[in-house]
Amino acid sequence: QVQLVESGGGLVQAGDSLRLSCAASGRTFTNHAMVWFRQAPGKERDFVAGINWSKQTAYTDSVRGRFAISRDNAKNTVYLQMNSLKPEDTAVYYCAALASPFSRVSTSPNDYEYWGQGTLVTVST
């Protein structure tokens, strides 16, 4: 059974940093794109950052320069380092992975077969 388990969320103040982790089990995702989405209350699930099998990265404009996605294939884990957090970053953050290997990062949540349960990030003013 494939599982993605996120951790690292919490309540922080604007300007603070957090690092989210997404640990995968049940299969190896070394050659698979892995991404982070987020969903604020009452809003759609939006793409945040992604990393493909060759460690190329992609970011949504609002987080570029503040967030950094990385992966540790030995640990089957992907990370999201979030710096200079803003109240508008408040959301549930979800990790997702593509089932097909050697694929490009997609910004559509409909393309992802594997999802974590989410971790809440709250940024106060």
N, C-alpha and C positions, 0 to 999 in steps of 0.2 A: 504494500500500500504506500503510495507516494504521499509525503507530507511536506509542507512548507510551514515553518514555524517562525513567526516574527517575534522580535523582542527589542527592548530599548526605548520604547515610548515613555512619555511622562509629561509632567507639567513643568514648564520652564518659563523664564521671562524673556521678553524681546531682547535680542542680541546674544542670547545664550546659544550653546551648541548641544547637539545630541547625535549619537550614532545608533542607527537601527541595524539590526542583524536579521538575516533570513537563513535559517538552517534547513537544508533539504535532506530528506531521507527517503528510502525506498527505491531510488534510482539515482544515477549520477547525471549531473547537469553540466558537466565540463564543456560540452560542445553545444550548449543550448543558450539562447538568449534569456536573460533574466532581467526583470524590471521591477520598478516601484511605481504604483499608482497611489492616489490619495482621493478620499471622498469626504468633503465637508458636509455638515448637516444640510439636507435639502438640495444638495447639488449632485451632479453626475460624478462618476469615477473618472478622474483625469490622470493622464500620463505625467510622471514626474521625471524619471530617469531610467535608462536602460544600458545594459552592457552585453555585447554579443560574445560569441565563442572566441574571437580573437582579441577580446578586451577593448574593442572600440566602444566608445560611450556616446550617449545622446541625452540631452536634457531639454525640458521645457524652458522657455525663455525666462520665466519668472524665478527660476532657481539657478540658472546658469551662473557660475562664479561663486555661488554660496554653498551648493550641495556638490558632493562627489560620490559617485558610485564606484564600487570596486568588488572584486570577487577573489576568493581563496579556493581554488579548485581542490586542493588537498583536503579542505574541510567541507567542501560542497556547500559553501556559504557565500552569500552576497551581502554587502554592507551599503549603507547610505549614511555618509557623514554630512550632517546638516549644520552649517554655521550661520551666524548672523540671522537667527530665526526671527520671523515677523509674525504678528498675530494672524495674518492671512495664511500662514502655513498650517494653522490649526486644522486637523483632519484625522481621520483614520487612515493609516498608511498600510497598503497591501503589497505583498511580494507576489510575483507571478512568474511563471516559466513557460516557455514554448515546448511543446512535445517534439517538434521536428528539429533535428540538429542542423547546425550550420545555416541557420536562418537569420535574416536581418531583424533588428529590433523593430517591433511594431508599436505604434502609439494607440492602437485600438484595443480596448479590453476584451473585445469579442474574439480576438485571435489567440488568447491564452487559455491553455487547458488546465493548468495547475495554479492554485491560489492558496495563500495562507489565510489565516483567520483575521488578520489585521491587528495593528497596534495603534493606540490613540496617542496623538501628539497634540498637546494644548500649549499654546504660546500666549502668555498674558502680557498686557501692556505695562 
